Amino acid sequence: MKVNAYEIVIEIDGVKSCINLDDLYPAIKDWHTATEFAMMMAREANPDAIQIDFLECGEYELEGYEHIPYIHEAPFQVQ
């Protein structure tokens, strides 16, 4: 099964940070939703931040899942 991974680079109050995600997360379908998810995570983790900027997003195929024919989508649930 093809699994896409995303490396989102953001800047939080002038400090660069990298968030790595993949499309096994229920909310992530493509680079755009991965970027939105990363920005929300950054805002949640840094509530006192004055400025959070998106810098770039890299997309690549995640290795290690090729031998698995199907991965069931996880249900989206807030705990």
C-alpha contacts under 8 A as a table, 3 or more apart, distances in Angstrom:
res1	aa1	res2	aa2	distance
1	M	65	Y	5.92
1	M	66	E	5.21
1	M	67	H	7.08
1	M	68	I	5.73
1	M	69	P	5.22
1	M	70	Y	5.85
1	M	71	I	7.40
2	K	61	E	6.84
2	K	62	L	7.45
2	K	65	Y	6.87
2	K	66	E	6.51
3	V	22	D	7.01
3	V	23	D	6.32
3	V	24	L	7.20
3	V	61	E	5.85
3	V	62	L	5.42
3	V	63	E	7.76
3	V	65	Y	6.94
4	N	22	D	5.66
4	N	23	D	5.70
4	N	59	E	6.79
4	N	60	Y	5.73
4	N	61	E	4.54
4	N	62	L	5.51
5	A	20	N	7.28
5	A	21	L	5.76
5	A	22	D	4.03
5	A	23	D	6.42
5	A	59	E	5.77
5	A	60	Y	5.39
5	A	61	E	5.88
5	A	62	L	5.52
6	Y	20	N	5.77
6	Y	21	L	5.20
6	Y	22	D	5.75
6	Y	31	W	6.75
6	Y	34	A	6.89
6	Y	57	C	6.56
6	Y	58	G	5.50
6	Y	59	E	4.64
6	Y	60	Y	6.54
7	E	18	C	6.63
7	E	19	I	5.86
7	E	20	N	4.66
7	E	21	L	6.56
7	E	57	C	5.55
7	E	58	G	4.97
7	E	59	E	6.55
8	I	18	C	5.64
8	I	19	I	5.15
8	I	20	N	6.32
8	I	21	L	7.93
8	I	34	A	7.86
8	I	35	T	6.44
8	I	38	A	7.03
8	I	54	F	7.84
8	I	55	L	7.69
8	I	56	E	5.89
8	I	57	C	4.39
8	I	58	G	6.43
9	V	16	K	6.90
9	V	17	S	5.75
9	V	18	C	4.49
9	V	19	I	6.41
9	V	54	F	6.53
9	V	55	L	5.43
9	V	56	E	5.22
9	V	57	C	6.23
10	I	16	K	5.74
10	I	17	S	5.34
10	I	18	C	6.30
10	I	19	I	7.87
10	I	39	M	7.90
10	I	52	I	6.93
10	I	53	D	5.53
10	I	54	F	4.55
10	I	55	L	5.14
10	I	56	E	7.10
11	E	14	G	5.60
11	E	15	V	5.19
11	E	16	K	4.28
11	E	17	S	5.88
11	E	51	Q	7.94
11	E	52	I	5.62
11	E	53	D	5.07
11	E	54	F	6.50
11	E	55	L	6.91
12	I	15	V	5.15
12	I	16	K	6.36
12	I	17	S	7.16
12	I	42	A	8.00
12	I	49	A	6.68
12	I	50	I	7.92
12	I	51	Q	6.00
12	I	52	I	4.57
12	I	53	D	6.59
13	D	49	A	6.28
13	D	50	I	6.23
13	D	51	Q	5.17
13	D	52	I	6.29
14	G	51	Q	7.98
19	I	38	A	6.55
21	L	25	Y	7.72
21	L	34	A	6.92
22	D	25	Y	6.35
22	D	28	I	7.20
22	D	34	A	7.72
22	D	62	L	7.90
23	D	26	P	7.18
23	D	27	A	7.88
23	D	28	I	5.01
23	D	29	K	5.77
23	D	30	D	7.16
23	D	34	A	7.85
24	L	28	I	7.20
24	L	73	E	6.99
24	L	74	A	7.54
25	Y	28	I	5.51
25	Y	74	A	7.28
26	P	29	K	7.78
26	P	73	E	6.60
26	P	74	A	5.87
26	P	75	P	6.55
26	P	76	F	5.67
27	A	33	T	7.08
27	A	34	A	7.88
27	A	37	F	7.53
27	A	76	F	7.28
28	I	31	W	7.86
28	I	33	T	5.25
28	I	34	A	5.27
28	I	37	F	7.44
29	K	32	H	7.99
29	K	33	T	6.11
29	K	34	A	7.23
30	D	33	T	5.58
30	D	34	A	6.19
31	W	34	A	4.99
31	W	35	T	6.08
31	W	57	C	7.12
31	W	59	E	6.91
32	H	35	T	5.16
32	H	36	E	6.33
33	T	36	E	5.02
33	T	37	F	6.03
34	A	37	F	5.08
34	A	38	A	6.12
35	T	38	A	5.09
35	T	39	M	6.18
35	T	54	F	7.99
35	T	57	C	7.14
36	E	39	M	5.17
36	E	40	M	6.26
37	F	40	M	5.16
37	F	41	M	6.14
38	A	41	M	4.98
38	A	42	A	6.10
39	M	42	A	5.07
39	M	43	R	6.20
39	M	52	I	7.69
39	M	54	F	7.54
40	M	43	R	5.11
40	M	44	E	6.13
41	M	44	E	5.08
41	M	45	A	6.04
42	A	45	A	5.12
42	A	46	N	5.90
42	A	52	I	7.66
43	R	46	N	5.14
43	R	47	P	5.60
43	R	49	A	7.46
43	R	52	I	7.49
44	E	47	P	5.67
46	N	49	A	5.46
49	A	52	I	6.98
62	L	65	Y	7.26
63	E	66	E	6.84
64	G	67	H	7.41
65	Y	68	I	5.49
66	E	69	P	7.38
68	I	71	I	7.20
